[in-house]
């Protein structure tokens, strides 16, 4: 089980090498958490996360919506992001290619 909150865990898992050629703004909507949503900015190997405020934050290129429990399963390796997306557990709004880039950035790391 992942001990930290999902966004803290994602920050911990960030693979800067996998993100070297990625520049995108992702809106992360994780249900079951009081905080958020979060604007996750990936810019050439760097990560910045801030609370998203409609109308004042940068417009996201891609929005990812998932429950805290389903994200937990992905982070624990019990569910693949692709399976979650295909089953409707993970919703993607925006460019699918950008969402797919998140797998090596956050989920192909050794814990």
ROMI-407850 format. One record per residue: residue in one letter; residue number from 1; x, y, z of N, C-alpha, C in turn. Coordinates in nm, 4 decimals. Layout:
REM residues N
resn|resi|nx|ny|nz|cax|cay|caz|cx|cy|cz
A|NUM|X|Y|Z|X|Y|Z|X|Y|Z
...
***
This chain:
REM residues 111
resn|resi|nx|ny|nz|cax|cay|caz|cx|cy|cz
X|1|0.0842|-0.1182|0.0000|0.0000|0.0000|0.0000|0.0886|0.1244|0.0000
X|2|0.0474|0.2242|-0.0753|0.1214|0.3496|-0.0831|0.0915|0.4304|0.0426
X|3|0.1950|0.4747|0.1114|0.1784|0.5401|0.2413|0.1400|0.6875|0.2302
X|4|0.1778|0.7523|0.1215|0.1547|0.8956|0.1110|0.0274|0.9252|0.0313
X|5|-0.0124|1.0512|0.0320|-0.1261|1.0935|-0.0493|-0.0894|1.0798|-0.1968
X|6|-0.1884|1.0570|-0.2827|-0.1602|1.0317|-0.4249|-0.0730|1.1364|-0.4941
X|7|-0.0986|1.2638|-0.4756|-0.0181|1.3641|-0.5456|0.1244|1.3679|-0.4908
X|8|0.1408|1.3468|-0.3627|0.2757|1.3414|-0.3057|0.3498|1.2196|-0.3607
X|9|0.2786|1.1088|-0.3737|0.3394|0.9876|-0.4284|0.3779|1.0081|-0.5748
X|10|0.2928|1.0742|-0.6523|0.3259|1.1009|-0.7922|0.4501|1.1896|-0.8026
X|11|0.4586|1.2898|-0.7170|0.5785|1.3761|-0.7168|0.7031|1.2948|-0.6836
X|12|0.6908|1.2043|-0.5894|0.8035|1.1198|-0.5491|0.8475|1.0291|-0.6640
X|13|0.7516|0.9813|-0.7421|0.7795|0.8880|-0.8506|0.8264|0.9556|-0.9793
X|14|0.8169|1.0858|-0.9867|0.8478|1.1579|-1.1112|0.9844|1.1169|-1.1656
X|15|0.9851|1.0733|-1.2916|1.1071|1.0306|-1.3597|1.1463|1.1421|-1.4568
X|16|1.2406|1.2249|-1.4163|1.2788|1.3405|-1.4981|1.3382|1.2991|-1.6318
X|17|1.4078|1.1864|-1.6368|1.4645|1.1403|-1.7639|1.3541|1.1060|-1.8636
X|18|1.2490|1.0391|-1.8170|1.1373|1.0033|-1.9053|1.0615|1.1272|-1.9516
X|19|1.0736|1.2360|-1.8769|1.0008|1.3588|-1.9085|1.0846|1.4614|-1.9843
X|20|1.2071|1.4257|-2.0222|1.2973|1.5220|-2.0863|1.2394|1.5880|-2.2111
X|21|1.1639|1.5138|-2.2907|1.1096|1.5682|-2.4156|0.9601|1.5962|-2.4080
X|22|0.9088|1.6124|-2.2877|0.7655|1.6360|-2.2684|0.7431|1.7766|-2.2151
X|23|0.6526|1.8473|-2.2791|0.6080|1.9777|-2.2295|0.4567|1.9794|-2.2408
X|24|0.3897|1.9686|-2.1263|0.2437|1.9655|-2.1261|0.1919|2.0007|-1.9872
X|25|0.0683|2.0495|-1.9841|0.0000|2.0802|-1.8596|-0.1159|1.9821|-1.8438
X|26|-0.1134|1.9069|-1.7340|-0.2153|1.8066|-1.7069|-0.2998|1.8512|-1.5887
X|27|-0.4298|1.8375|-1.6018|-0.5192|1.8616|-1.4898|-0.5521|1.7259|-1.4296
X|28|-0.5178|1.7067|-1.3037|-0.5408|1.5803|-1.2350|-0.6590|1.5974|-1.1400
X|29|-0.7675|1.5282|-1.1724|-0.8868|1.5277|-1.0871|-0.8945|1.3905|-1.0208
X|30|-0.8676|1.3863|-0.8915|-0.8689|1.2609|-0.8166|-0.9840|1.2681|-0.7179
X|31|-1.0883|1.1875|-0.7435|-1.2039|1.1882|-0.6544|-1.1705|1.1127|-0.5266
X|32|-1.2346|1.1531|-0.4180|-1.2095|1.0902|-0.2894|-1.1036|1.1619|-0.2084
X|33|-1.0579|1.2766|-0.2594|-0.9588|1.3580|-0.1901|-1.0158|1.4994|-0.1784
X|34|-1.0043|1.5589|-0.0619|-1.0593|1.6923|-0.0411|-0.9840|1.7995|-0.1183
X|35|-0.8525|1.7881|-0.1248|-0.7725|1.8877|-0.1967|-0.7896|1.8674|-0.3468
X|36|-0.7357|1.9625|-0.4229|-0.7349|1.9471|-0.5675|-0.8513|2.0188|-0.6324
X|37|-0.8630|2.0089|-0.7606|-0.7752|1.9364|-0.8524|-0.6385|2.0038|-0.8651
X|38|-0.5462|1.9346|-0.9319|-0.4096|1.9828|-0.9423|-0.3705|2.0048|-1.0873
X|39|-0.3013|2.1147|-1.1112|-0.2398|2.1401|-1.2406|-0.0980|2.0866|-1.2306
X|40|-0.0688|1.9884|-1.3127|0.0610|1.9224|-1.3116|0.1339|1.9642|-1.4378
X|41|0.2376|2.0459|-1.4216|0.3125|2.0990|-1.5353|0.4411|2.0185|-1.5526
X|42|0.4527|1.9553|-1.6692|0.5749|1.8823|-1.7033|0.6427|1.9634|-1.8123
X|43|0.7679|2.0031|-1.7868|0.8378|2.0881|-1.8825|0.9837|2.0440|-1.8934
X|44|1.0116|1.9665|-1.9972|1.1486|1.9240|-2.0289|1.2229|1.8679|-1.9079
X|45|1.1631|1.7695|-1.8426|1.2297|1.7027|-1.7312|1.2058|1.7649|-1.5954
X|46|1.1239|1.8670|-1.5887|1.0937|1.9320|-1.4609|0.9444|1.9171|-1.4320
X|47|0.9104|1.9127|-1.3046|0.7723|1.8968|-1.2608|0.7347|2.0095|-1.1667
X|48|0.6178|2.0647|-1.1895|0.5608|2.1654|-1.0997|0.4147|2.1284|-1.0785
X|49|0.3705|2.1242|-0.9534|0.2326|2.0896|-0.9204|0.1740|2.2017|-0.8368
X|50|0.0549|2.2453|-0.8763|-0.0150|2.3501|-0.8016|-0.1638|2.3212|-0.8022
X|51|-0.2339|2.3757|-0.7063|-0.3788|2.3623|-0.7044|-0.4360|2.4355|-0.8249
X|52|-0.5269|2.3700|-0.8955|-0.5888|2.4285|-1.0148|-0.7035|2.5191|-0.9726
X|53|-0.7037|2.6408|-1.0260|-0.8108|2.7365|-1.0003|-0.8671|2.7780|-1.1355
X|54|-0.9912|2.7398|-1.1603|-1.0580|2.7707|-1.2873|-1.0503|2.9199|-1.3164
X|55|-1.0058|2.9545|-1.4353|-1.0005|3.0933|-1.4777|-0.8707|3.1656|-1.4442
X|56|-0.7928|3.1124|-1.3498|-0.6673|3.1790|-1.3151|-0.5458|3.0920|-1.3437
X|57|-0.5661|2.9612|-1.3517|-0.4557|2.8701|-1.3821|-0.4389|2.8573|-1.5326
X|58|-0.3248|2.8058|-1.5729|-0.2972|2.7758|-1.7128|-0.3999|2.6736|-1.7609
X|59|-0.4437|2.6850|-1.8841|-0.5372|2.5887|-1.9405|-0.4657|2.4550|-1.9609
X|60|-0.5231|2.3466|-1.9098|-0.4574|2.2163|-1.9256|-0.4665|2.1650|-2.0695
X|61|-0.3635|2.0908|-2.1100|-0.3631|2.0256|-2.2406|-0.4391|1.8938|-2.2358
X|62|-0.4458|1.8352|-2.1166|-0.5067|1.7045|-2.0992|-0.5585|1.6947|-1.9556
X|63|-0.6781|1.6390|-1.9397|-0.7351|1.6199|-1.8065|-0.7468|1.4714|-1.7776
X|64|-0.6987|1.4314|-1.6609|-0.7046|1.2929|-1.6159|-0.7960|1.2901|-1.4940
X|65|-0.8994|1.2056|-1.4996|-0.9923|1.1907|-1.3876|-0.9930|1.0452|-1.3428
X|66|-0.9742|1.0248|-1.2130|-0.9681|0.8898|-1.1572|-0.9989|0.8972|-1.0079
X|67|-1.0481|0.7874|-0.9523|-1.0718|0.7843|-0.8085|-0.9401|0.7573|-0.7357
X|68|-0.9364|0.7975|-0.6111|-0.8173|0.7737|-0.5287|-0.7881|0.6242|-0.5206
X|69|-0.8920|0.5422|-0.5074|-0.8745|0.3981|-0.4946|-0.8171|0.3363|-0.6225
X|70|-0.8678|0.3788|-0.7382|-0.8182|0.3235|-0.8643|-0.6743|0.3692|-0.8919
X|71|-0.6430|0.4934|-0.8582|-0.5054|0.5413|-0.8734|-0.4124|0.4615|-0.7824
X|72|-0.4603|0.4304|-0.6627|-0.3825|0.3491|-0.5685|-0.3492|0.2139|-0.6315
X|73|-0.4470|0.1510|-0.6969|-0.4241|0.0207|-0.7615|-0.3192|0.0313|-0.8718
X|74|-0.3227|0.1404|-0.9481|-0.2240|0.1608|-1.0544|-0.0854|0.1788|-0.9931
X|75|-0.0771|0.2604|-0.8891|0.0529|0.2852|-0.8266|0.1106|0.1602|-0.7611
X|76|0.0230|0.0707|-0.7152|0.0690|-0.0540|-0.6529|0.1011|-0.1612|-0.7565
X|77|0.0742|-0.1322|-0.8837|0.1015|-0.2291|-0.9892|-0.0048|-0.3366|-1.0022
X|78|-0.1196|-0.3170|-0.9393|-0.2281|-0.4145|-0.9443|-0.3236|-0.3898|-1.0609
X|79|-0.3089|-0.2746|-1.1262|-0.3947|-0.2360|-1.2379|-0.3106|-0.1517|-1.3324
X|80|-0.3203|-0.1793|-1.4607|-0.2449|-0.0964|-1.5550|-0.3280|0.0269|-1.5906
X|81|-0.2612|0.1340|-1.6230|-0.3297|0.2572|-1.6627|-0.4132|0.2324|-1.7879
X|82|-0.3624|0.1510|-1.8804|-0.4359|0.1212|-2.0035|-0.5657|0.0476|-1.9723
X|83|-0.5592|-0.0525|-1.8846|-0.6797|-0.1260|-1.8452|-0.7790|-0.0327|-1.7767
X|84|-0.7293|0.0541|-1.6901|-0.8164|0.1493|-1.6216|-0.8850|0.2419|-1.7212
X|85|-0.8127|0.2866|-1.8218|-0.8707|0.3746|-1.9234|-0.9732|0.3006|-2.0082
X|86|-0.9401|0.1784|-2.0481|-1.0312|0.1004|-2.1326|-1.1587|0.0609|-2.0592
X|87|-1.1514|0.0446|-1.9279|-1.2682|0.0050|-1.8490|-1.3481|0.1241|-1.7978
X|88|-1.3000|0.2447|-1.8237|-1.3716|0.3643|-1.7791|-1.3381|0.4089|-1.6381
X|89|-1.2455|0.3414|-1.5728|-1.2051|0.3804|-1.4377|-1.1218|0.5080|-1.4405
X|90|-1.0523|0.5289|-1.5507|-0.9681|0.6460|-1.5706|-1.0204|0.7168|-1.6949
X|91|-1.0577|0.8431|-1.6808|-1.1105|0.9199|-1.7933|-1.0053|1.0186|-1.8411
X|92|-0.9947|1.0311|-1.9727|-0.8983|1.1225|-2.0342|-0.9758|1.2201|-2.1208
X|93|-0.9527|1.3477|-2.0983|-1.0127|1.4520|-2.1809|-0.8979|1.5317|-2.2404
X|94|-0.8883|1.5316|-2.3711|-0.7767|1.5977|-2.4375|-0.6996|1.4965|-2.5190
X|95|-0.5768|1.5284|-2.5474|-0.4954|1.4451|-2.6349|-0.4522|1.3155|-2.5659
X|96|-0.4945|1.2027|-2.6219|-0.4623|1.0719|-2.5664|-0.3111|1.0489|-2.5615
X|97|-0.2393|1.0958|-2.6624|-0.0940|1.0795|-2.6657|-0.0260|1.1437|-2.5460
X|98|-0.0762|1.2574|-2.5023|-0.0193|1.3233|-2.3842|-0.0436|1.2391|-2.2597
X|99|-0.1624|1.1821|-2.2493|-0.1931|1.0976|-2.1339|-0.1026|0.9749|-2.1319
X|100|-0.0784|0.9159|-2.2477|0.0065|0.7968|-2.2555|0.1504|0.8277|-2.2134
X|101|0.1938|0.9507|-2.2309|0.3295|0.9886|-2.1900|0.3472|0.9849|-2.0392
X|102|0.2378|0.9868|-1.9647|0.2476|0.9847|-1.8194|0.2918|0.8489|-1.7646
X|103|0.2686|0.7414|-1.8393|0.3038|0.6086|-1.7890|0.4532|0.5979|-1.7572
X|104|0.5438|0.6249|-1.8512|0.6865|0.6159|-1.8151|0.7312|0.7257|-1.7172
X|105|0.6608|0.8356|-1.7162|0.6988|0.9463|-1.6270|0.6672|0.9160|-1.4814
X|106|0.5546|0.8507|-1.4556|0.5119|0.8261|-1.3171|0.4985|0.6803|-1.2769
X|107|0.4810|0.5891|-1.3728|0.4437|0.4533|-1.3345|0.5426|0.3446|-1.3722
X|108|0.6466|0.3755|-1.4450|0.7473|0.2739|-1.4781|0.8724|0.2936|-1.3955
X|109|0.8543|0.3304|-1.2706|0.9686|0.3531|-1.1823|0.9728|0.2442|-1.0756
X|110|1.0875|0.2237|-1.0220|1.1035|0.1287|-0.9127|1.0787|0.2010|-0.7817
X|111|0.9873|0.1482|-0.7025|0.9546|0.2128|-0.5739|1.0595|0.1839|-0.4696
***
